[in-house]
């Protein structure tokens, strides 16, 4: 079997901004910084999704949905507020894309259109020369406008199931520049300032940490 060698440039990035979690309550970090994440299956020199995260809200029994999970409304994530992770200026808003049925795609969705992949989307420019990208908002619920200044923890819209999504969840990542195509910018690691991490049957506070797939997390203050 032949081998394939890919030269990937190594660049340093240190985010000085203390990020806050983009949600309230208890959430499961479904996909994160690991080699098994579907976000990392694009092996190019640039991949906006390289450090991307997917979050789903869970109840006290760690279930992601009620009933059979056949409808968007069955999922605890659906309709939950999504917050800005840091102060910044909104540079792009996409809205008006219908939410998908569970496991399918809404009528009119075009997978070849890079701007539709994230569904209803918000992108924020931050002072530390990076951008935060939030995807799959519920149709018609985005509350911010382009050129609007926002503060960390300010509500951007409600979690939905629009775009390239099979069930309601928050997709979040940091990027080096404004881009929609996965191959047009570098994905950057996100370090969150302070939050609670479930460890066994208890919770512990962690500070200045990236997130790992499978972790159960919540903000310190609800």
N, C-alpha and C positions, 0 to 999 in steps of 0.2 A: 504494500500500500504506500503510495507516495505521500510526501509531507508538503505542507503549505506554510510558508513563512510570511508574516505580515509585520512590517515596520510601523510601530505606533509611537509617535512622539510623546515624550514625558514632559509634562509641564507642572510647575508648582502652583497650587491655589490654596490660599488660607482665608477663609471667611471670618472676618473680625466681628461681624454682626451676630449677636446672639438670637438665633431663630426661635420662634414659639411654634408649638404644634398647630396645624391648620384646622383643628376641630376641638370640640369639648366632649366629655364623656369617655367611655372605654372603647378603644378601637384596636383591631388586629392589624399588625403590619404584615400584610399578605405577601408582598413582594418587595425586595430590597437589595442591599449591596452584597449579592452573592452570585456565583457563576451559574446557578440554576435558574435565575430570574429570566423570564421571557424578554425582559427589556434589554438583555445583554446578547441576544441572539443575532444582532446585526454587527458583524465583525469588520468594522471599517475604522479608519484613522479618527473619524469623528462620529459620535453617536450621542445625540442629545439625551437619550434615555439611559445612558450607561449607569447612572446612579439613581434612577427613578424609583419612586415608591408608590405602592397601591395600598390604600387603607379601607377597611370595612368595619363598621360599628358592630359591636356584639352586646348581647344582654348579659345578665349575671350568670347565666348558664353557659356563656361563651358561644351562643348560637348567633348566626349572622342574619337569620330571618325567622318569621313566624309562619304558621300554616305550612303549605307545601313549597313556599318560595316561588310560586308560579307567576306572581305579579310584582312589579316594581315596589308597590306599596307594602309588600310583605317584608321588605328588607329594612333593617333598622337604620341603614345609612341613608336611605332615600328621604330627601327633604331636610336633611340635617344641614345646619349652617357650616360654611367653609370660610376660614379666616386667613387673612394675610399673615405670612410668617415673619414679616419685618416691615418697617417703614419704607415707602417708595412711591413711585408714580406709575399709574396704570398706562401701559403703552399699547395694549391690544385687547379688545373684547370681541368675542364671537358669540352670538346668541341666535336663537330662532331655529336651531336644529332639534328635531323631534327626539324624544326619548325612545330607546329601543324596547321592544318586547324582550322578556328574559331569554337569553341565549340566541337572540336574532338581531336583525338590524332594521331600523325604521325605513319606511318607504322613502326613496329619494336619496338615501345615503350612498355616497360615492367613495369607496375605499382608496381610489387612486388620487383623490383630492387631499393633499397634505393638510390643508387647513380644516378639513372635516374630520380628520382622524381623532382629534381630541374632543370632538363634539363642541358643545358650548364651553368656551375657554376664556381664561383671564391670564394675561402676562404682565408682570410688574417689574420695572427697572429699579434697582437698588443702588445706593451710594457706593457700595464696595465693588462696583463694576461687574455685577452679575444680575441675572434675571430669574424670577421665580415663575413657574408655569403650573397652572391648575386646570384640570380637564374634567370633562364629563358632567358639567353642571346640568341640573334639571332645566328643561326648556322654559325660558321666560322669567327665570328667577335671579339673573345676575343684577346686582344692585349698584355696580360702579360703572363709570364711564371712562373712556380714554382721556388722558391728560389729567385725570383726577389724582390728587395726592391721598394716600391712605396710610394709616398707622398700623403697627403690628397688632394683631388681634381684631382688626376691623373686618366685619362680615363682607364677603365678596359676592356670595350667592348661596344657593342650596345644592347639595349633592344630588346628582341624578345619574342617568344611564344613557347619555347621548354619545355619539361618535363610535369609536372602535372599542366597544364595551359590551360585556355579556350580562352584567348585573350591576346594580348601583354601587359605586365606590368612588373614592377620591384618588385621582392620579396626580402626583406632584413630583416635580424635579427642578433642579437649578441648571441654568445654561449660561454659557459665556457671552452670548449675544442673542438678539431677537431672531428666532428661527422657528419654522414649523416642520420642515423636513428633518428627519433624524440624522441626516448626513451633513447638515449645514452648520452645526455648532458643536462645541464640546459640552458634554454633560459634566456637572461639577458635584462633588460630595457635599451633602448637607449636614451640618452639625447643629444640634438643637441645644439651647442653653440649659434648660432645667425642666424635668418632667418626672413622672412616676412610672416605674417599670415593674410589672408583676414578676415576682420571683418565688416560685412554689405557691404557697398559700398566703403570702404576704406581699407587701409593696415596699419598694425602696426608691429613694430619690437618686436620680443620676443627673450629672451636669456635663455639658459640653461633650455630647456623645452623638455619633451617627447611629442609625437604626439598623437592626438585623432582621431578616425575614423570620416570621413566626412570633415576634415579640408582641406582648399585650401592653399597651401604654395608655396613659391619660395625662392631661395637664395637672399641675399641682393645684391650681385654682380652677374651680368649676364655675 
